[in-house]
Amino acid sequence: MLAERASFSWPQLEAMQGFVREGDTVFCHSMDRLARNLDDLRRIVLGLTERSVHIVFMKENLTFTGEDSPMSNLLLSVMGAFADYAKFGIVRSHSLEVALWPAFQ
């Protein structure tokens, strides 16, 4: 299980959040690069869009502008859940490879 939330520190993310201003646009490669789970993704996107900062996810081809529509909320939740699941699968398969590696040497 992951350590408590307070033990995580992402200084560059915090610096970006402090630097952006109303009307700015943040470009991010993909949702799974911005946050470590769906809850963090929603919190970060909401925090930025509430300040009138747009966020563009290049891989998913999605833009969030603060428009509080049911469709944008659905897309954020569904695509964020897929990114979270994919990240879990990568971590899990890597752990399995590390555990099995000595058997193949």
RODO-2510 file (C-alpha; in nm, 4 decimals, decimal comma):
residues 105
     n   res          X          Y          Z
     1     m     0,0000     0,0000     0,0000
     2     l     0,1209     0,3510    -0,0737
     3     a     0,2331     0,5739     0,2086
     4     e     0,0011     0,8448     0,3311
     5     r    -0,0684     1,1365     0,1013
     6     a     0,1331     1,3812     0,3142
     7     s     0,4571     1,1962     0,2343
     8     f     0,4313     1,2789    -0,1377
     9     s     0,5878     1,5997    -0,2600
    10     w     0,5935     1,7093    -0,6216
    11     p     0,7823     2,0399    -0,6132
    12     q     0,7635     2,1025    -0,9896
    13     l     0,3860     2,0467    -0,9944
    14     e     0,3471     2,2843    -0,7011
    15     a     0,5702     2,5397    -0,8756
    16     m     0,3605     2,5192    -1,1933
    17     q     0,0387     2,5592    -0,9960
    18     g     0,1803     2,8668    -0,8280
    19     f     0,3085     3,0150    -1,1545
    20     v     0,0063     2,9847    -1,3875
    21     r    -0,2347     3,2745    -1,4113
    22     e    -0,5892     3,3283    -1,5317
    23     g    -0,6088     3,2685    -1,9077
    24     d    -0,2977     3,0469    -1,9216
    25     t    -0,3024     2,7036    -2,0825
    26     v    -0,1133     2,4079    -1,9370
    27     f    -0,0118     2,1378    -2,1843
    28     c     0,0416     1,7918    -2,0386
    29     h     0,1556     1,4840    -2,2304
    30     s    -0,1031     1,2551    -2,0707
    31     m    -0,3300     1,2258    -1,7700
    32     d    -0,1149     0,9621    -1,6035
    33     r     0,1840     1,1984    -1,6152
    34     l     0,0011     1,4697    -1,4204
    35     a    -0,1380     1,2691    -1,1292
    36     r    -0,0794     0,9381    -0,9594
    37     n    -0,4480     0,8465    -0,9314
    38     l    -0,7959     0,9581    -1,0339
    39     d    -0,8614     1,1562    -0,7158
    40     d    -0,5425     1,3598    -0,7617
    41     l    -0,6205     1,4150    -1,1296
    42     r    -0,9653     1,5507    -1,0554
    43     r    -0,8316     1,7708    -0,7731
    44     i    -0,5522     1,9168    -0,9885
    45     v    -0,7725     1,9757    -1,2946
    46     l    -1,0474     2,1315    -1,0826
    47     g    -0,7970     2,3508    -0,8998
    48     l    -0,6550     2,4817    -1,2270
    49     t    -0,9842     2,5310    -1,4087
    50     e    -1,1394     2,7121    -1,1096
    51     r    -0,8648     2,9701    -1,1599
    52     s    -0,9570     2,9984    -1,5320
    53     v    -0,6492     2,8020    -1,6379
    54     h    -0,7102     2,5650    -1,9275
    55     i    -0,5448     2,2238    -1,9337
    56     v    -0,4762     2,0225    -2,2485
    57     f    -0,3903     1,6520    -2,2430
    58     m    -0,2051     1,5749    -2,5645
    59     k    -0,2269     1,1950    -2,5662
    60     e    -0,5981     1,1863    -2,4855
    61     n    -0,6735     1,4886    -2,7087
    62     l    -0,8822     1,6466    -2,4313
    63     t    -0,9043     2,0060    -2,3135
    64     f    -1,0604     2,1224    -1,9876
    65     t    -1,1566     2,4860    -1,9569
    66     g    -1,3676     2,4978    -1,6427
    67     e    -1,6889     2,4424    -1,8347
    68     d    -1,8876     2,2506    -1,5779
    69     s    -2,0750     2,0224    -1,8129
    70     p    -2,1761     1,6641    -1,7423
    71     m    -1,9846     1,5520    -2,0535
    72     s    -1,6562     1,7101    -1,9465
    73     n    -1,6926     1,5606    -1,5976
    74     l    -1,7638     1,2196    -1,7496
    75     l    -1,4642     1,2385    -1,9840
    76     l    -1,2309     1,3411    -1,7039
    77     s    -1,3520     1,0590    -1,4799
    78     v    -1,3535     0,7844    -1,7453
    79     m    -1,0250     0,8750    -1,9129
    80     g    -0,8629     0,9352    -1,5748
    81     a    -0,9809     0,5941    -1,4557
    82     f    -0,8303     0,4298    -1,7661
    83     a    -0,4996     0,6097    -1,7067
    84     d    -0,5046     0,5034    -1,3407
    85     y    -0,5765     0,1418    -1,4381
    86     a    -0,3021     0,1399    -1,7020
    87     k    -0,0498     0,2753    -1,4525
    88     f    -0,1517     0,0060    -1,2018
    89     g    -0,0968    -0,2608    -1,4684
    90     i     0,2503    -0,1294    -1,5505
    91     v     0,3547    -0,1203    -1,1849
    92     r     0,2123    -0,4671    -1,1251
    93     s     0,3837    -0,6249    -1,4267
    94     h     0,7134    -0,4562    -1,3362
    95     s     0,6912    -0,5948    -0,9818
    96     l     0,6255    -0,9410    -1,1211
    97     e     0,9248    -0,9143    -1,3569
    98     v     1,1506    -0,8071    -1,0713
    99     a     1,0274    -1,0954    -0,8551
   100     l     1,0793    -1,3542    -1,1316
   101     w     1,4078    -1,2207    -1,2694
   102     p     1,6403    -1,4372    -1,0505
   103     a     1,4717    -1,7536    -1,1797
   104     f     1,5802    -1,6736    -1,5363
   105     q     1,9477    -1,6071    -1,4676
***
